[in-house]
C-alpha cells in the first residue's frame, strides 16, 4: 500500500472530515485531530491548528489498525 499522502487528500480531509479529538492545551496552540478519507477510501488522520491568518497542518498520517478501532475513530 502506498503510504504517501497527496496534498489534495489532506485538503479533502480538512474540508469534509470528522473531528475526532480536540487539543485546546496543545503547546503548539489549540489543535485538533480530523478523520477523513483519501484516495480509494483509505482513512487519513490530519492534526491541524487554526492560526490568525492560516491553517497549520501539523501532521497527516495513515492510522495504524493496531492502534485504532476498525473505523479509525477510537484509540485502542
Beta strands, then each sheet from edge to edge (+ up, - down):
strand 1: 18-23
strand 2: 31-37
strand 3: 43-50
strand 4: 55-61
sheet 1: 1+ 2- 3+ 4-
end
